[in-house]
Amino acid sequence: MRDDGLDILMVTYNRPEYTQQSLGRLLDSCGDDARVWVWQNGSDPSTLEVVNSLRGHPRFHEFHHSPENRRLREPTNWFWSKAKGRFFSKVDDDCLVPDGWIETLVRYHEEVPDLGIISCWRFEEEDFSFSESSWKIRTLQNGSALLVNVWVEGSGYMMKRACYERLEEIREGRSFTDYCIRAAQAGWTNGWVYPFLYQEHMDDPRAPHT
């Protein structure tokens, strides 16, 4: 049975320093109605130690260990098939979510029914050109704005459960980007909330915690 909560996936793999920061920040950003699921790819002992040290957090919901690196499609489909909330999300193990990201994305979804997959922004300020992108910034029914695009990146997004119920899983040989495009073709609006909710991408050499 579905419920009104939010389910969030993190896939971890061989990056204990990043995982300590990203998973810790994610868990602490969650309210009582959010559940964090962790799929551990591989058997790196340091990464496993970090994940296990955080399993006592009240928002840590379920852990799955795959000794083989199953990459992203299989963990995502596993998670979507088991999650019960109204909204699904995923945060990468090299990203630090911003304060209030859950409340903001949930509000957008609740106030604008045709939104499908919306997201935080993980690029640097210098990567965005307002003059070249302003034509894609749309004012929504609730007065908020969205930088509309057919796809968003696979970290820091929030997706309506209805997308999964209609489109089902990510198909063999396809990516999350392809899934976003399918959602847009099915009539949902995707994009990044604007002004942006910045999540720090620690793999970017310009990031403070790289």
C-alpha positions in Angstrom: 0.0 0.0 0.0 1.3 3.5 -0.8 1.5 6.2 1.8 2.2 9.9 1.9 5.9 9.7 2.6 9.0 10.3 0.6 11.5 7.5 -0.3 15.1 8.4 -1.2 17.7 6.1 -2.6 21.5 6.5 -2.3 23.8 4.1 -4.2 27.2 3.9 -2.5 30.4 2.6 -4.1 34.1 2.8 -3.0 34.0 6.4 -1.7 34.0 6.3 2.1 35.0 10.0 2.6 32.3 11.3 0.3 29.7 8.7 1.6 30.3 9.9 5.2 29.5 13.4 4.2 26.7 12.8 1.6 24.8 10.1 3.5 25.1 11.9 6.8 23.8 15.2 5.3 21.0 13.4 3.5 19.8 11.6 6.7 19.9 14.8 8.7 17.9 16.7 6.0 14.9 14.3 6.3 11.8 14.8 8.3 9.7 12.1 9.9 7.9 11.2 6.7 11.1 10.5 4.7 12.9 7.1 4.4 16.4 6.6 3.1 17.3 3.4 1.3 21.0 2.5 0.7 22.2 0.1 -2.0 25.9 -0.7 -1.5 27.7 -1.7 -4.7 30.9 -3.7 -4.1 32.6 -4.7 -0.8 35.0 -1.9 -0.1 35.4 -2.3 3.7 35.8 1.4 4.4 32.6 2.3 2.6 30.7 -0.5 4.3 32.0 0.7 7.6 30.7 4.2 7.0 27.3 3.0 5.9 27.0 0.6 8.8 27.9 3.4 11.2 24.9 5.4 10.0 22.3 2.6 10.0 21.1 3.5 13.5 19.8 6.9 12.2 16.0 7.0 12.5 15.6 8.0 8.8 17.8 5.1 7.6 15.1 2.7 6.3 16.6 -0.2 4.4 20.1 -1.5 3.3 20.9 -3.8 0.4 24.4 -5.0 -0.3 25.4 -6.2 -3.8 29.0 -7.6 -3.8 29.0 -6.9 -7.6 28.8 -3.4 -8.9 25.3 -3.3 -10.4 25.8 0.4 -11.4 22.5 2.5 -11.3 19.7 1.0 -13.4 19.2 -2.2 -11.3 19.3 -0.4 -7.9 16.9 2.3 -9.1 14.4 -0.3 -10.4 14.7 -2.3 -7.2 14.1 0.8 -5.1 11.1 2.0 -7.2 9.5 -1.4 -7.1 9.6 -1.5 -3.2 9.1 2.2 -2.2 5.6 3.1 -0.9 5.7 6.9 -0.8 4.0 9.6 -3.0 7.4 10.8 -4.1 10.7 9.0 -5.1 14.1 10.6 -5.0 17.8 9.7 -5.3 20.9 11.4 -4.1 24.4 10.5 -5.2 27.1 9.5 -2.8 29.2 12.5 -4.0 26.5 15.2 -3.5 25.6 17.4 -0.5 21.9 18.3 -0.5 21.0 21.9 0.5 18.9 22.9 3.5 15.2 22.7 2.9 15.4 20.8 -0.4 12.7 18.3 0.5 10.2 20.9 1.7 10.7 23.0 -1.5 10.4 20.1 -3.9 7.4 18.6 -2.2 5.7 22.0 -2.2 6.2 22.4 -5.9 4.8 18.9 -6.6 1.8 19.5 -4.4 1.0 22.9 -5.9 1.6 21.9 -9.5 0.0 18.6 -10.5 1.6 18.3 -13.9 5.2 18.3 -12.6 6.9 14.9 -13.1 10.6 15.0 -12.2 12.0 18.2 -10.7 15.4 18.7 -9.2 18.1 20.5 -7.3 21.0 22.0 -9.4 24.5 20.6 -9.0 26.4 22.8 -11.4 28.5 25.8 -10.5 27.2 29.4 -10.9 29.6 30.0 -13.8 28.1 27.1 -15.7 24.7 28.9 -16.1 24.0 31.6 -18.6 20.7 33.4 -17.8 20.8 35.3 -21.1 20.9 32.0 -23.0 18.5 30.1 -20.8 15.8 32.6 -19.7 13.4 31.5 -22.4 13.2 28.1 -20.7 12.3 29.6 -17.3 8.6 29.2 -16.9 6.3 30.7 -14.2 4.1 28.0 -12.8 0.5 28.1 -11.6 1.6 28.6 -8.0 3.8 31.6 -9.0 7.0 29.7 -8.6 9.5 29.3 -11.4 11.0 26.2 -13.1 13.9 26.0 -15.6 12.1 23.5 -17.9 14.0 20.7 -19.5 13.0 17.2 -20.7 15.7 15.7 -18.4 17.4 16.4 -15.1 20.5 14.8 -13.5 20.1 11.7 -11.4 20.9 13.3 -8.1 18.7 15.5 -6.0 15.6 14.9 -8.1 12.1 14.3 -6.8 9.6 12.3 -8.9 5.9 11.7 -8.5 5.0 8.1 -7.9 2.5 8.5 -10.7 5.4 8.6 -13.2 6.5 5.1 -12.1 3.0 3.8 -12.1 2.6 4.8 -15.7 6.1 4.3 -17.1 7.2 1.5 -14.9 10.9 0.7 -14.6 14.0 1.9 -16.5 14.2 -0.4 -19.5 17.2 -2.6 -20.3 19.9 -0.6 -22.0 18.3 2.7 -21.0 19.3 5.4 -18.6 17.6 7.8 -16.1 17.9 10.5 -18.8 15.9 8.3 -21.2 13.3 7.8 -18.4 13.0 11.6 -17.9 12.4 12.0 -21.6 9.7 9.4 -21.6 8.0 11.2 -18.7 8.1 14.4 -20.7 6.7 12.7 -23.7 3.9 11.3 -21.5 2.9 14.9 -20.6 4.7 15.7 -17.4 6.8 18.8 -17.0 10.4 18.3 -15.8 13.1 20.7 -14.8 15.1 22.5 -12.0 13.4 24.8 -9.5 14.4 28.4 -10.0 16.1 30.2 -8.3 18.2 27.0 -8.0 18.5 24.7 -5.0 22.3 24.1 -5.2 23.6 20.7 -4.2 27.3 20.5 -4.0 28.8 18.0 -6.4 32.0 17.0 -4.6 33.4 15.2 -7.7 33.6 18.7 -9.3 37.2 19.9 -8.7 35.8 23.4 -8.1 33.6 22.2 -5.2 34.6 23.2 -1.6 34.6 19.6 -0.4 36.2 17.9 -3.4 
